[in-house]
Amino acid sequence: MKLFLNSLFLLCFIFIGTAQEKDNITILEKDSFAEAIKENNVQLLDVRTPKEYAEGHIADAKLLNYFEKDAFRKYASKLDKDEPVYLYCRSGNRSQKAAKILVDMGFTEIYDLEGGYMNWSK
């Protein structure tokens, strides 16, 4: 019984730790995202493809194609992990996956544009 309770406690601890990692990612609606990126030197990432980026993007966003995993990680490793990172994709799917990679890399504050660039450009 004691072993069971200890195992249960350990599992709870693991799940709580995982939930805290997810808290590093905040989804912002369009107006809040726009207000937040007004500051100079914001780490703003567009994780779409070069073709999508060429069709339109948020001013000063750095293209960092999510599908180029090695290049994505290499560039991301040069960013300041203690400063906020703002990112977006076309609709919000890729940026959520990219945000999870950043969390795994040790980034502590990530903001994702709700609805992605499709929402931004409405």
DSSP file with accessible surface (Angstrom, degrees, kcal/mol):
  #  RESIDUE AA STRUCTURE BP1 BP2  ACC     N-H-->O    O-->H-N    N-H-->O    O-->H-N    TCO  KAPPA ALPHA  PHI   PSI    X-CA   Y-CA   Z-CA
    1    1 A M     >        0   0  171      0, 0.0     4,-2.4     0, 0.0     5,-0.2   0.000 360.0 360.0 360.0 -42.9    0.0    0.0    0.0
    2    2 A K  H  >  +     0   0  163      1,-0.2     4,-2.5     2,-0.2     5,-0.2   0.907 360.0  51.0 -62.9 -40.0    2.8    2.4    0.9
    3    3 A L  H  > S+     0   0  132      1,-0.2     4,-2.5     2,-0.2    -1,-0.2   0.915 109.3  51.4 -63.1 -41.3    4.5    1.7   -2.5
    4    4 A F  H  > S+     0   0  125      2,-0.2     4,-2.6     1,-0.2    -2,-0.2   0.930 110.8  47.2 -61.5 -45.8    1.2    2.4   -4.3
    5    5 A L  H  X S+     0   0   90     -4,-2.4     4,-2.6     2,-0.2    -2,-0.2   0.905 112.2  49.7 -65.0 -40.7    0.8    5.7   -2.5
    6    6 A N  H  X S+     0   0   94     -4,-2.5     4,-2.3     2,-0.2    -1,-0.2   0.912 112.1  48.4 -63.3 -41.8    4.4    6.7   -3.2
    7    7 A S  H  X S+     0   0   56     -4,-2.5     4,-2.4     2,-0.2    -2,-0.2   0.907 111.3  50.2 -64.4 -41.9    3.9    5.8   -6.9
    8    8 A L  H  X S+     0   0   82     -4,-2.6     4,-2.3     2,-0.2    -2,-0.2   0.922 110.2  50.1 -62.4 -43.3    0.7    7.8   -7.0
    9    9 A F  H  X S+     0   0  146     -4,-2.6     4,-2.4     1,-0.2    -2,-0.2   0.926 110.0  50.8 -60.5 -43.3    2.4   10.8   -5.5
   10   10 A L  H  X S+     0   0  100     -4,-2.3     4,-2.3     1,-0.2    -2,-0.2   0.926 109.7  49.6 -62.9 -44.0    5.2   10.6   -8.0
   11   11 A L  H  X S+     0   0   93     -4,-2.4     4,-2.4     1,-0.2    -1,-0.2   0.911 110.4  50.6 -62.1 -42.8    2.7   10.4  -10.9
   12   12 A C  H  X S+     0   0   64     -4,-2.3     4,-2.5     2,-0.2     5,-0.2   0.916 109.4  51.4 -60.4 -42.1    0.9   13.5   -9.6
   13   13 A F  H  X S+     0   0  137     -4,-2.4     4,-2.3     2,-0.2    -2,-0.2   0.922 109.7  49.7 -62.6 -42.3    4.2   15.3   -9.3
   14   14 A I  H  X S+     0   0   86     -4,-2.3     4,-2.1     1,-0.2    -2,-0.2   0.942 112.4  47.0 -63.4 -45.4    5.1   14.5  -12.9
   15   15 A F  H  X S+     0   0  141     -4,-2.4     4,-2.2     1,-0.2    -2,-0.2   0.897 110.9  51.3 -67.2 -36.4    1.7   15.6  -14.3
   16   16 A I  H  X S+     0   0   99     -4,-2.5     4,-1.9     2,-0.2    -1,-0.2   0.934 109.0  51.7 -65.3 -42.1    1.8   18.9  -12.3
   17   17 A G  H  X S+     0   0   30     -4,-2.3     4,-1.5    -5,-0.2    -2,-0.2   0.908 109.3  50.3 -59.7 -41.7    5.3   19.6  -13.7
   18   18 A T  H  X S+     0   0   59     -4,-2.1     4,-1.5     1,-0.2    -1,-0.2   0.923 107.4  53.6 -64.2 -41.3    4.0   19.0  -17.2
   19   19 A A  H  X S+     0   0   51     -4,-2.2     4,-1.0     1,-0.2    -1,-0.2   0.890 104.9  54.8 -62.9 -36.4    1.1   21.4  -16.6
   20   20 A Q  H  < S+     0   0  121     -4,-1.9     3,-0.4     1,-0.2     4,-0.4   0.879 102.7  56.6 -66.3 -35.6    3.4   24.1  -15.5
   21   21 A E  H >< S+     0   0   95     -4,-1.5     3,-1.7     1,-0.2    -1,-0.2   0.915 103.6  53.8 -60.9 -40.0    5.4   23.8  -18.8
   22   22 A K  H >< S+     0   0  134     -4,-1.5     3,-1.7     1,-0.3    -1,-0.2   0.792  95.4  69.2 -65.2 -26.4    2.2   24.5  -20.7
   23   23 A D  T 3< S+     0   0  120     -4,-1.0    -1,-0.3    -3,-0.4    -2,-0.2   0.641  83.4  72.6 -67.5 -14.0    1.7   27.7  -18.7
   24   24 A N  T <  S+     0   0   50     -3,-1.7    86,-3.0    -4,-0.4     2,-0.5   0.633  88.5  72.3 -73.2 -13.0    4.8   29.1  -20.5
   25   25 A I  E <   -a  110   0A  26     -3,-1.7     2,-0.5    -4,-0.2    86,-0.2  -0.920  63.6-176.9-109.3 121.7    2.6   29.5  -23.6
   26   26 A T  E     -a  111   0A  58     84,-3.0    86,-2.8    -2,-0.5     2,-0.6  -0.971  18.5-143.4-119.2 130.0    0.0   32.2  -23.7
   27   27 A I  E     -a  112   0A  93     -2,-0.5     2,-0.4    84,-0.2    86,-0.2  -0.816  21.4-162.2 -92.2 123.9   -2.4   32.6  -26.6
   28   28 A L  E     -a  113   0A  30     84,-3.0    86,-3.1    -2,-0.6     2,-0.0  -0.885  15.9-123.7-108.9 139.3   -3.1   36.3  -27.2
   29   29 A E     >  -     0   0   79     -2,-0.4     4,-2.5    84,-0.2     3,-0.3  -0.318  41.6 -93.4 -73.2 163.1   -6.0   37.7  -29.1
   30   30 A K  H  > S+     0   0   56      1,-0.2     4,-2.7     2,-0.2     5,-0.2   0.845 121.4  46.9 -49.1 -49.2   -5.2   40.0  -32.0
   31   31 A D  H  > S+     0   0  114      1,-0.2     4,-2.2     2,-0.2    -1,-0.2   0.909 114.3  46.9 -66.0 -41.5   -5.4   43.4  -30.2
   32   32 A S  H  > S+     0   0   56     -3,-0.3     4,-2.3     2,-0.2    -1,-0.2   0.900 113.0  50.0 -66.8 -39.3   -3.3   42.2  -27.2
   33   33 A F  H  X S+     0   0    0     -4,-2.5     4,-2.0     2,-0.2    -2,-0.2   0.942 110.6  50.0 -63.0 -46.6   -0.7   40.7  -29.5
   34   34 A A  H  < S+     0   0   31     -4,-2.7     4,-0.4    -5,-0.2    -2,-0.2   0.906 111.9  47.9 -59.9 -42.5   -0.5   43.9  -31.5
   35   35 A E  H >< S+     0   0  117     -4,-2.2     3,-1.0     1,-0.2     4,-0.3   0.917 110.9  51.6 -64.5 -41.7    0.0   46.0  -28.3
   36   36 A A  H >< S+     0   0   20     -4,-2.3     3,-0.8     1,-0.2    -2,-0.2   0.851 107.6  50.9 -67.7 -33.8    2.6   43.7  -27.0
   37   37 A I  T 3< S+     0   0   28     -4,-2.0    -1,-0.2     1,-0.2     5,-0.2   0.448  83.6  90.1 -89.3   4.8    4.8   43.7  -30.1
   38   38 A K  T <   +     0   0  147     -3,-1.0    -1,-0.2    -4,-0.4    -2,-0.1   0.772  67.9  96.4 -66.1 -27.0    4.9   47.5  -30.3
   39   39 A E  S X  S-     0   0  138     -3,-0.8     3,-0.7    -4,-0.3     2,-0.1  -0.272  85.1-105.1 -64.2 150.6    8.0   47.5  -28.2
   40   40 A N  T 3  S+     0   0  145      1,-0.2    -1,-0.1     0, 0.0    -2,-0.1  -0.432  98.1  19.5 -72.8 151.8   11.4   47.7  -29.9
   41   41 A N  T 3  S+     0   0  166      1,-0.2     2,-0.2    -2,-0.1    -1,-0.2   0.778  80.6 164.4  61.1  31.2   13.6   44.6  -30.1
   42   42 A V    <   -     0   0   36     -3,-0.7     2,-1.3    -5,-0.2    -1,-0.2  -0.572  45.8-119.3 -75.9 140.8   10.7   42.1  -29.5
   43   43 A Q  E     +b   85   0A  29     41,-0.7    43,-3.2    -2,-0.2     2,-0.5  -0.708  45.7 173.6 -81.3  94.0   11.5   38.5  -30.5
   44   44 A L  E     -b   86   0A  11     -2,-1.3    18,-2.8    16,-0.3     2,-0.4  -0.936   8.8-170.9-113.0 118.7    8.8   38.1  -33.1
   45   45 A L  E     -bc  87  62A   2     41,-3.2    43,-1.7    -2,-0.5     2,-0.6  -0.930  18.3-160.7-118.2 131.9    8.8   34.9  -35.1
   46   46 A D  E     -bc  88  63A   0     16,-2.8    18,-3.1    -2,-0.4    43,-0.2  -0.944  10.0-171.5-103.0 113.9    6.7   33.9  -38.2
   47   47 A V        +     0   0    0     41,-2.7    19,-1.9    -2,-0.6    20,-0.3   0.181  48.2 106.6 -98.9  21.4    6.9   30.1  -38.3
   48   48 A R  S    S-     0   0    9     40,-0.3    16,-0.1    17,-0.2    -2,-0.1  -0.184  79.3 -79.2 -85.7-176.1    5.2   29.8  -41.8
   49   49 A T     >  -     0   0   37     16,-0.1     4,-2.6     1,-0.1     5,-0.2  -0.388  40.9-107.7 -80.0 161.5    6.9   28.8  -45.0
   50   50 A P  H  > S+     0   0   68      0, 0.0     4,-2.5     0, 0.0     5,-0.2   0.884 121.0  54.4 -57.4 -37.1    8.9   31.4  -47.1
   51   51 A K  H  > S+     0   0  152      2,-0.2     4,-1.3     1,-0.2    -3,-0.0   0.937 109.9  45.6 -62.6 -45.7    6.0   31.4  -49.7
   52   52 A E  H  4 S+     0   0   31      1,-0.2     4,-0.4     2,-0.2     3,-0.3   0.916 112.5  51.5 -62.5 -43.1    3.5   32.3  -47.0
   53   53 A Y  H >< S+     0   0   53     -4,-2.6     3,-1.5     1,-0.2    -2,-0.2   0.910 106.9  53.4 -60.2 -43.5    5.8   34.9  -45.5
   54   54 A A  H 3< S+     0   0   82     -4,-2.5    -1,-0.2     1,-0.3    -2,-0.2   0.790 101.6  60.3 -64.9 -26.3    6.2   36.5  -49.0
   55   55 A E  T 3< S-     0   0  138     -4,-1.3    -1,-0.3    -3,-0.3    -2,-0.2   0.590 130.5 -46.8 -77.9  -9.4    2.5   36.8  -49.4
   56   56 A G    <   +     0   0   17     -3,-1.5    -1,-0.3    -4,-0.4     2,-0.3  -0.486  61.7 177.8 146.7 141.7    2.3   39.0  -46.3
   57   57 A H        -     0   0   73     -2,-0.2     2,-0.3    -3,-0.1     3,-0.1  -0.968  40.2 -81.5-156.2 167.6    3.7   39.1  -42.7
   58   58 A I    >   -     0   0    7     -2,-0.3     3,-2.0     1,-0.1    -2,-0.1  -0.575  62.3 -93.3 -75.9 135.8    3.7   41.2  -39.6
   59   59 A A  T 3  S+     0   0   73     -2,-0.3    -1,-0.1     1,-0.3     3,-0.1  -0.195 107.5  10.3 -52.5 136.2    6.3   44.0  -39.7
   60   60 A D  T 3  S+     0   0  158      1,-0.2   -16,-0.3    -3,-0.1     2,-0.3   0.487  89.4 145.8  72.4   7.4    9.7   43.1  -38.2
   61   61 A A    <   -     0   0    4     -3,-2.0     2,-0.5   -16,-0.1    -1,-0.2  -0.575  46.1-134.1 -76.3 136.7    8.8   39.4  -37.9
   62   62 A K  E     -c   45   0A  96    -18,-2.8   -16,-2.8    -2,-0.3     2,-0.4  -0.788  19.0-125.1 -89.9 126.1   11.7   37.0  -38.5
   63   63 A L  E     +c   46   0A  46     -2,-0.5     2,-0.3   -18,-0.2   -16,-0.2  -0.611  37.0 166.8 -72.8 125.2   10.9   34.1  -40.8
   64   64 A L        -     0   0   10    -18,-3.1     2,-0.2    -2,-0.4   -15,-0.1  -0.735  30.0-141.2-141.9  84.8   11.7   30.8  -39.0
   65   65 A N    >   -     0   0   16     -2,-0.3     3,-1.4     1,-0.2     7,-0.2  -0.290   2.6-152.5 -56.5 117.3   10.1   28.0  -41.0
   66   66 A Y  T 3  S+     0   0   26    -19,-1.9    -1,-0.2     1,-0.3   -18,-0.1   0.831  92.9  61.3 -58.7 -34.6    8.6   25.4  -38.6
   67   67 A F  T 3  S+     0   0  120    -20,-0.3     2,-1.2     1,-0.2    -1,-0.3   0.661  88.3  72.9 -73.2 -15.3    9.1   22.7  -41.2
   68   68 A E    <>  +     0   0  104     -3,-1.4     4,-3.0     1,-0.2    -1,-0.2  -0.661  68.2 178.6 -96.4  78.5   12.9   23.2  -41.3
   69   69 A K  H  > S+     0   0   82     -2,-1.2     4,-2.6     1,-0.2     5,-0.2   0.854  72.6  46.5 -55.2 -45.9   13.5   21.6  -37.9
   70   70 A D  H  > S+     0   0  139      1,-0.2     4,-2.5     2,-0.2    -1,-0.2   0.938 116.3  44.2 -65.3 -46.2   17.3   21.9  -37.8
   71   71 A A  H  > S+     0   0   47      2,-0.2     4,-2.6     1,-0.2     5,-0.3   0.893 112.3  54.7 -64.6 -37.8   17.3   25.5  -38.9
   72   72 A F  H  X S+     0   0    1     -4,-3.0     4,-2.7    -7,-0.2    -2,-0.2   0.963 112.5  41.4 -59.1 -52.1   14.4   26.3  -36.6
   73   73 A R  H  X S+     0   0  110     -4,-2.6     4,-2.1    -5,-0.2    -2,-0.2   0.890 113.4  53.7 -65.1 -39.0   16.3   24.9  -33.5
   74   74 A K  H  < S+     0   0  140     -4,-2.5     4,-0.5    -5,-0.2    -1,-0.2   0.944 114.4  39.9 -63.1 -47.3   19.6   26.5  -34.6
   75   75 A Y  H >< S+     0   0   75     -4,-2.6     3,-1.7     1,-0.2     4,-0.4   0.937 114.2  53.6 -67.8 -44.6   18.1   30.0  -34.9
   76   76 A A  H >< S+     0   0    0     -4,-2.7     3,-1.6    -5,-0.3    -1,-0.2   0.851  99.3  63.2 -59.8 -33.3   16.0   29.6  -31.8
   77   77 A S  T 3< S+     0   0   67     -4,-2.1    -1,-0.3     1,-0.3    -2,-0.2   0.714  98.9  56.6 -65.9 -16.9   19.0   28.6  -29.8
   78   78 A K  T <  S+     0   0  151     -3,-1.7    -1,-0.3    -4,-0.5    -2,-0.2   0.557  89.8  95.1 -89.5  -9.8   20.4   32.1  -30.5
   79   79 A L  S <  S-     0   0   23     -3,-1.6     2,-0.7    -4,-0.4     6,-0.1  -0.407  90.4 -97.3 -78.6 160.6   17.4   33.9  -29.0
   80   80 A D    >   -     0   0   76      1,-0.2     3,-1.3     4,-0.1    -1,-0.1  -0.682  30.0-160.2 -79.9 112.8   17.3   35.1  -25.4
   81   81 A K  T 3  S+     0   0   83     -2,-0.7    27,-1.8     1,-0.3    28,-0.4   0.681  88.5  55.7 -69.0 -18.4   15.4   32.4  -23.4
   82   82 A D  T 3  S+     0   0  118     25,-0.1    -1,-0.3    26,-0.1    -2,-0.1   0.494  96.1  76.8 -94.6  -3.8   14.6   34.8  -20.6
   83   83 A E  S <  S-     0   0  103     -3,-1.3    26,-0.3     1,-0.1    25,-0.2  -0.790  94.7 -92.6-103.0 151.4   12.9   37.4  -22.9
   84   84 A P        -     0   0   27      0, 0.0   -41,-0.7     0, 0.0     2,-0.4  -0.257  33.9-151.4 -61.7 146.2    9.4   36.9  -24.3
   85   85 A V  E     -bd  43 110A   0     24,-2.2    26,-3.2   -43,-0.1     2,-0.5  -0.985   5.7-162.0-118.5 130.6    9.0   35.3  -27.7
   86   86 A Y  E     +bd  44 111A  22    -43,-3.2   -41,-3.2    -2,-0.4     2,-0.3  -0.945  19.5 170.1-111.0 131.8    6.0   36.2  -29.8
   87   87 A L  E     +bd  45 112A   0     24,-2.7    26,-2.0    -2,-0.5     2,-0.3  -0.954  13.0 174.0-143.2 160.5    5.1   33.9  -32.7
   88   88 A Y  E     -b   46   0A   0    -43,-1.7   -41,-2.7    -2,-0.3   -40,-0.3  -0.979   6.4-173.6-156.8 161.0    2.4   33.1  -35.2
   89   89 A C        -     0   0    1     -2,-0.3    28,-3.3    24,-0.3    29,-0.2  -0.492  55.2 -68.3-133.1-151.0    1.7   30.9  -38.2
   90   90 A R  S    S-     0   0  113     26,-0.3    28,-2.6    -2,-0.2    29,-0.3   0.952 121.1  -6.6 -74.3 -48.9   -1.2   30.8  -40.7
   91   91 A S  S    S-     0   0   51     25,-0.2    24,-0.4    26,-0.2    25,-0.2   0.508 103.5 -90.7-128.3  -9.6   -3.9   29.7  -38.3
   92   92 A G  S  > S+     0   0   14     23,-0.2     4,-1.1    22,-0.1     5,-0.1   0.242  99.6  97.9 117.1 -11.8   -2.4   28.8  -35.0
   93   93 A N  H  > S+     0   0   96      2,-0.2     4,-1.6     1,-0.1     3,-0.2   0.974  87.6  38.6 -74.3 -55.8   -1.6   25.1  -35.4
   94   94 A R  H  > S+     0   0   26      1,-0.2     4,-3.0     2,-0.2     5,-0.2   0.878 113.1  57.4 -63.2 -38.0    2.1   25.2  -36.3
   95   95 A S  H  > S+     0   0    0      1,-0.2     4,-2.7     2,-0.2    -1,-0.2   0.873 104.2  52.3 -65.7 -32.0    2.8   28.1  -33.9
   96   96 A Q  H  X S+     0   0   48     -4,-1.1     4,-1.8    -3,-0.2    -1,-0.2   0.920 112.1  45.8 -66.9 -40.3    1.5   25.9  -31.0
   97   97 A K  H  X S+     0   0   93     -4,-1.6     4,-1.7     2,-0.2    -2,-0.2   0.911 113.6  49.2 -66.9 -40.9    3.8   23.1  -32.1
   98   98 A A  H  X S+     0   0    0     -4,-3.0     4,-2.3     1,-0.2    -2,-0.2   0.903 108.1  54.6 -64.5 -39.9    6.7   25.6  -32.4
   99   99 A A  H  X S+     0   0    0     -4,-2.7     4,-2.4     1,-0.2    -1,-0.2   0.901 105.4  52.8 -61.1 -39.4    5.9   27.0  -29.0
  100  100 A K  H  X S+     0   0  109     -4,-1.8     4,-2.3     2,-0.2    -1,-0.2   0.885 107.3  51.7 -65.4 -36.8    6.2   23.6  -27.5
  101  101 A I  H  X S+     0   0   17     -4,-1.7     4,-1.5     2,-0.2    -1,-0.2   0.930 109.3  50.6 -63.0 -42.9    9.6   23.1  -29.0
  102  102 A L  H  <>S+     0   0    0     -4,-2.3     5,-2.5     2,-0.2     4,-0.4   0.900 108.6  51.5 -62.9 -39.8   10.7   26.5  -27.5
  103  103 A V  H ><5S+     0   0   15     -4,-2.4     3,-1.8     1,-0.2    -1,-0.2   0.941 108.7  51.1 -61.1 -44.9    9.4   25.4  -24.1
  104  104 A D  H 3<5S+     0   0  113     -4,-2.3    -1,-0.2     1,-0.3    -2,-0.2   0.801 106.6  55.7 -62.5 -27.1   11.5   22.2  -24.4
  105  105 A M  T 3<5S-     0   0   32     -4,-1.5    -1,-0.3    -5,-0.1    -2,-0.2   0.490 128.1 -97.7 -83.1  -6.4   14.5   24.4  -25.3
  106  106 A G  T < 5 +     0   0   38     -3,-1.8    -3,-0.2    -4,-0.4     2,-0.1   0.523  68.4 152.5 105.4   7.6   14.1   26.3  -22.1
  107  107 A F      < -     0   0    2     -5,-2.5    -1,-0.3    -6,-0.1   -25,-0.1  -0.474  26.1-164.4 -71.3 142.2   12.2   29.4  -23.1
  108  108 A T        +     0   0   68    -27,-1.8     2,-0.4     1,-0.2    -1,-0.1   0.636  68.5  38.4-106.4 -16.0   10.1   30.8  -20.2
  109  109 A E        +     0   0   70    -28,-0.4   -24,-2.2   -26,-0.3     2,-0.4  -0.877  62.9 168.1-145.4 106.4    7.6   33.2  -21.8
  110  110 A I  E     -ad  25  85A   1    -86,-3.0   -84,-3.0    -2,-0.4     2,-0.5  -0.971  13.5-165.4-126.0 133.1    5.9   32.5  -25.2
  111  111 A Y  E     -ad  26  86A  44    -26,-3.2   -24,-2.7    -2,-0.4     2,-0.4  -0.972   5.7-163.5-121.5 128.6    3.0   34.3  -26.7
  112  112 A D  E     -ad  27  87A   3    -86,-2.8   -84,-3.0    -2,-0.5     2,-0.5  -0.914  23.8-119.1-115.1 134.1    1.1   32.9  -29.7
  113  113 A L  E >   -a   28   0A   0    -26,-2.0     3,-2.0    -2,-0.4   -24,-0.3  -0.599  32.4-121.4 -74.3 118.8   -1.3   34.9  -31.9
  114  114 A E  T 3  S+     0   0  102    -86,-3.1   -84,-0.2    -2,-0.5   -22,-0.1  -0.394  95.5   5.9 -61.0 126.6   -4.8   33.5  -31.7
  115  115 A G  T 3> S-     0   0   32    -24,-0.4     4,-1.2    -2,-0.1     3,-0.5   0.472 106.5-125.4  78.4   0.0   -6.0   32.4  -35.1
  116  116 A G  H X>  -     0   0    0     -3,-2.0     4,-1.8     1,-0.2     3,-0.6  -0.035  60.0 -28.9  60.0-158.8   -2.5   33.2  -36.6
  117  117 A Y  H 3> S+     0   0   44    -28,-3.3     4,-2.6     1,-0.2    -1,-0.2   0.801 132.8  65.7 -65.5 -27.7   -1.9   35.5  -39.6
  118  118 A M  H 34 S+     0   0   94    -28,-2.6    -1,-0.2    -3,-0.5     4,-0.2   0.915 107.6  41.3 -60.0 -40.0   -5.4   34.7  -41.0
  119  119 A N  H X< S+     0   0   32     -4,-1.2     3,-1.1    -3,-0.6    -2,-0.2   0.891 113.6  53.7 -72.5 -40.7   -6.8   36.5  -38.0
  120  120 A W  H 3< S+     0   0   60     -4,-1.8    -2,-0.2     1,-0.2    -1,-0.2   0.895 108.1  48.9 -60.6 -42.8   -4.2   39.3  -38.1
  121  121 A S  T 3<        0   0   71     -4,-2.6    -1,-0.2    -5,-0.1    -2,-0.2   0.405 360.0 360.0 -86.7   5.7   -4.9   40.2  -41.7
  122  122 A K    <         0   0  187     -3,-1.1    -3,-0.0    -4,-0.2    -4,-0.0  -0.380 360.0 360.0 -66.7 360.0   -8.8   40.4  -41.4
